[in-house]
Amino acid sequence: MADENKGPVTFLRNVGREMKRVTWPTKKELTRYTLVVLTTLIFMVAFFYLVDLGISTLLRML
């Protein structure tokens, strides 16, 4: 943290150095992760839709 007060130029240089160290996912990994996210999203939408439908039906019955 010695560069804490060196300014925005030093900060941006450090960001550039750190970005070179990042291990980026391969195309295959990125595709797999995207499919996992989309599948999870679809499952959650369906789940909450069914829960909402059930609660709405129960409230209408009252």
C-alpha positions in Angstrom: 0.0 0.0 0.0 3.0 2.3 -0.5 1.4 3.8 -3.7 -1.7 4.8 -1.7 -1.4 8.5 -2.4 0.4 8.5 -5.7 -2.6 9.6 -7.9 -4.7 8.3 -10.7 -1.9 7.6 -13.1 -0.2 5.2 -10.7 -3.5 3.6 -10.0 -4.2 2.9 -13.6 -0.7 1.5 -14.2 -1.3 -0.9 -11.3 -4.7 -1.9 -12.7 -3.0 -2.7 -16.0 -0.4 -4.9 -14.2 -3.1 -6.7 -12.3 -5.2 -7.3 -15.4 -2.2 -9.1 -17.0 -2.1 -11.5 -14.0 -5.7 -12.5 -14.3 -6.4 -16.0 -15.5 -9.2 -15.5 -18.0 -11.6 -18.4 -18.6 -11.3 -20.3 -21.9 -14.2 -20.1 -24.5 -15.3 -23.6 -23.4 -15.4 -22.6 -19.7 -17.2 -19.4 -20.4 -19.8 -21.2 -22.5 -20.3 -23.7 -19.7 -20.6 -21.0 -17.0 -23.1 -19.0 -19.1 -25.2 -22.1 -19.6 -25.2 -22.8 -15.8 -26.3 -19.2 -15.1 -29.1 -19.3 -17.7 -30.3 -22.7 -16.5 -30.3 -21.5 -12.9 -32.2 -18.3 -14.0 -34.9 -20.3 -15.8 -35.3 -22.6 -12.8 -35.6 -19.7 -10.4 -38.2 -17.9 -12.7 -40.3 -21.1 -12.9 -40.0 -21.7 -9.2 -41.1 -18.2 -8.2 -43.8 -18.2 -10.8 -45.3 -21.4 -9.4 -45.0 -20.1 -5.8 -46.7 -16.9 -6.7 -49.4 -18.8 -8.6 -50.0 -21.0 -5.6 -50.2 -18.1 -3.1 -52.5 -16.2 -5.4 -54.8 -19.2 -5.7 -54.9 -19.7 -2.0 -55.7 -16.0 -1.4 -58.5 -16.1 -3.9 -60.0 -19.1 -2.1 -60.3 -17.1 1.1 
